[in-house]
Amino acid sequence: MKIGICDESCEVRRKLLLVLSDLYKETQGILFRPYTPNEIMIDMEEMVFDCEILIMNTQYPNSGMDGVALAKQINGAFPFCKIIYLTEDENAIKDVYETNHCYFIRRKDAEQVLGLAMQKAIALVKQDKNRKSMEIICEGHHVFINRPDIIYIEKCGRTINIVTRYREYICYESLAGISKNIGDNMIRVHGGYIVNLAYITYLGVETLEVQSGKIIPIGRTYDKDVRKAYQEYWKK
């Protein structure tokens, strides 16, 4: 599990790292990564941001960034990330509820409250992994994809292309292998395609269209099952 600590101050990042390392010194499989807000932006732009929990401020005045606006971007592009706000600005509490976050901590209360916040965030991450998230290795990085965001999955030679509402992921996997971990609304429609029923916008005789505009063939072997599943999905 990767936990990010984002603050402009090197001293703040160092202190938080010490507190967290002490809390989880006997816990295996947790990696802490200090960030500046600019480093967060770079990782997001390069689509390699992979923190499952991010402790962040509501304002970054030296960088000219609004932390709440940054959190909104993270919510949209990396919905698996659980955000904990840690700030001196108590008035920001009215703004943070515009974002999906799991805790709001005043900096003066950090040592007393951070442990509780982390327990909640870790529980939510584990819950997501069990219910919604799918882990893949993309470009050497472990990435968690929100299953409901997947539009379709396409076989491309030795790799597969996972197309979501936010971006595409390429990984070395077989459709048969990944189909075991994709969720209830996903259905095989062709030897080279798996589609999310929720994003089908048109179902034709030999093809279907998904929300992204992609035209996908329907294999004869899968035709009957696809139409039955599509009808049942829209009856719910």
C-alpha positions in Angstrom: 0.0 0.0 0.0 1.4 3.4 -1.0 0.8 6.4 1.2 1.6 9.9 -0.1 2.5 12.9 2.1 2.1 16.1 0.2 3.2 19.5 1.6 5.3 22.4 0.5 7.4 22.2 3.7 10.2 19.7 3.9 10.0 19.9 7.7 6.3 19.1 7.7 6.8 16.1 5.4 9.7 14.8 7.6 7.6 15.1 10.8 4.6 13.3 9.3 6.9 10.6 7.9 8.3 10.0 11.4 4.8 9.8 13.0 3.5 7.4 10.3 6.7 5.3 10.4 6.2 5.0 14.2 2.5 4.0 13.8 3.2 1.4 11.2 6.8 0.3 12.0 5.7 -3.3 12.3 3.3 -3.3 9.4 4.6 -5.0 6.2 3.7 -3.8 2.7 3.3 -0.1 3.4 5.4 2.4 1.4 5.5 6.1 2.3 6.3 8.7 -0.4 6.8 12.4 0.4 5.6 14.8 -2.3 5.6 18.5 -3.1 2.4 19.6 -4.8 4.3 20.1 -8.1 5.5 16.5 -7.9 1.9 15.4 -7.5 1.0 17.4 -10.6 3.9 15.8 -12.6 2.9 12.3 -11.6 -0.7 13.0 -12.5 0.2 14.4 -15.9 2.4 11.4 -16.6 -0.4 9.1 -15.3 1.9 7.3 -12.9 0.3 8.6 -9.7 -0.5 5.5 -7.7 -1.0 6.5 -4.0 -3.9 4.7 -2.4 -3.9 7.2 0.5 -2.8 10.8 0.2 -2.3 13.2 3.1 -2.5 16.7 1.8 -3.1 20.4 2.6 -6.0 22.5 1.5 -3.7 25.3 0.2 -0.2 25.5 -1.2 0.5 29.3 -1.3 4.2 29.0 -2.3 3.2 26.9 -5.3 0.2 28.9 -6.1 -2.1 25.9 -5.9 -5.4 25.3 -4.3 -5.3 22.0 -2.5 -9.0 21.4 -2.8 -8.9 22.0 -6.5 -6.0 19.5 -6.7 -8.0 17.0 -4.7 -10.9 17.3 -7.2 -8.5 16.4 -10.0 -7.3 13.4 -8.1 -10.9 12.4 -7.4 -11.7 12.5 -11.1 -8.6 10.8 -12.5 -7.6 8.5 -9.6 -10.8 7.7 -7.7 -9.1 4.9 -5.8 -7.0 7.4 -3.8 -8.3 8.1 -0.3 -7.6 11.7 0.7 -6.9 12.9 4.2 -6.7 16.7 4.6 -4.2 18.0 7.1 -4.3 21.8 7.4 -4.0 24.9 9.6 -6.9 26.5 7.8 -9.9 25.5 9.9 -12.3 27.5 7.7 -11.4 25.1 4.8 -13.8 22.5 6.3 -16.6 24.1 4.3 -14.7 23.7 1.0 -13.4 20.2 1.4 -16.9 18.7 1.2 -16.9 19.5 -2.5 -14.4 16.6 -2.8 -14.4 13.0 -2.0 -12.2 12.6 1.1 -12.2 10.5 4.2 -10.9 12.8 7.0 -10.2 16.4 7.9 -7.5 17.1 10.5 -6.4 20.3 12.0 -2.6 20.3 12.1 -2.5 21.0 15.8 -4.4 17.7 16.3 -2.3 15.7 14.0 -0.5 13.5 16.5 -3.7 12.6 18.3 -6.0 12.1 15.3 -3.8 10.9 12.4 -3.8 7.3 13.6 -7.6 7.2 13.6 -7.7 8.8 10.1 -5.2 6.3 8.8 -7.3 3.4 10.2 -10.3 4.7 8.4 -8.4 5.3 5.1 -6.8 1.8 5.2 -10.2 0.2 5.8 -11.7 2.0 2.8 -8.8 1.0 0.6 -9.2 -2.7 1.6 -12.9 -2.4 1.0 -12.4 -1.0 -2.4 -9.9 -3.7 -3.3 -12.5 -6.3 -2.3 -15.4 -4.7 -4.1 -14.4 -2.3 -6.8 -10.7 -2.1 -7.6 -8.7 -4.2 -10.0 -4.9 -4.3 -9.7 -2.8 -4.4 -12.9 0.8 -3.7 -13.7 1.0 -0.9 -16.3 4.4 0.5 -17.5 6.1 -1.1 -14.5 3.7 0.5 -12.0 1.1 -1.2 -9.8 -2.2 0.5 -10.8 -5.6 0.1 -9.2 -8.5 0.6 -11.6 -12.0 1.3 -10.5 -14.0 -1.5 -12.2 -17.2 0.6 -12.8 -15.1 3.1 -14.8 -14.0 0.5 -17.3 -15.7 1.0 -20.7 -14.2 -1.9 -22.6 -11.1 -4.2 -22.7 -9.4 -5.0 -26.0 -6.9 -7.6 -26.9 -3.9 -6.1 -28.8 -1.5 -8.9 -29.7 0.4 -9.9 -26.6 -1.1 -7.1 -24.5 -4.5 -5.9 -23.6 -5.8 -2.3 -23.6 -8.1 -1.3 -20.8 -10.2 1.7 -21.7 -11.8 3.6 -18.8 -13.7 6.9 -18.6 -10.4 8.7 -17.7 -7.6 7.0 -19.5 -6.3 3.8 -21.1 -4.0 1.2 -19.6 -1.8 -1.3 -21.4 -0.7 -4.4 -19.6 0.6 -7.9 -20.4 -2.3 -10.1 -19.6 -4.8 -12.4 -21.4 -8.5 -11.6 -21.7 -9.2 -15.0 -20.1 -7.0 -14.1 -17.1 -8.4 -10.7 -16.6 -12.0 -11.7 -17.1 -11.9 -13.4 -13.7 -11.5 -10.1 -11.9 -13.6 -7.6 -13.9 -17.0 -7.3 -12.2 -20.6 -8.2 -12.8 -21.5 -5.8 -15.7 -18.6 -6.9 -17.9 -19.3 -9.4 -20.7 -17.2 -11.0 -23.4 -18.7 -9.9 -26.8 -15.9 -11.1 -29.1 -12.7 -13.1 -29.0 -10.9 -9.8 -28.6 -13.2 -7.7 -26.6 -14.9 -7.5 -23.2 -17.5 -4.7 -22.8 -19.1 -3.0 -19.8 -22.9 -3.2 -20.4 -23.4 0.2 -18.7 -21.5 2.0 -21.5 -23.2 0.4 -24.5 -25.0 3.2 -26.4 -26.1 1.1 -29.5 -26.6 -2.6 -30.0 -26.7 -3.6 -33.7 -26.8 -6.8 -35.6 -23.1 -7.5 -35.8 -21.6 -4.6 -33.9 -22.2 -2.4 -30.8 -21.1 1.1 -29.9 -19.9 2.2 -26.5 -19.9 5.6 -24.9 -16.4 6.5 -26.2 -17.6 6.1 -29.8 -15.8 2.9 -30.4 -17.5 0.4 -32.7 -16.9 -3.1 -31.4 -17.7 -6.4 -33.3 -20.0 -9.0 -31.8 -18.8 -12.5 -32.3 -21.3 -15.2 -33.4 -20.3 -17.3 -30.5 -21.2 -14.6 -28.0 -24.2 -13.0 -29.8 -27.0 -14.7 -27.9 -25.4 -14.2 -24.4 -24.7 -10.5 -25.2 -28.3 -9.7 -26.1 -29.7 -11.6 -23.1 -27.3 -9.9 -20.7 -28.0 -6.4 -22.3 -31.8 -6.9 -21.9 -31.4 -8.1 -18.3 -29.1 -5.2 -17.4 -31.7 -2.6 -18.5 -34.5 -4.4 -16.7 -32.8 -3.8 -13.4 
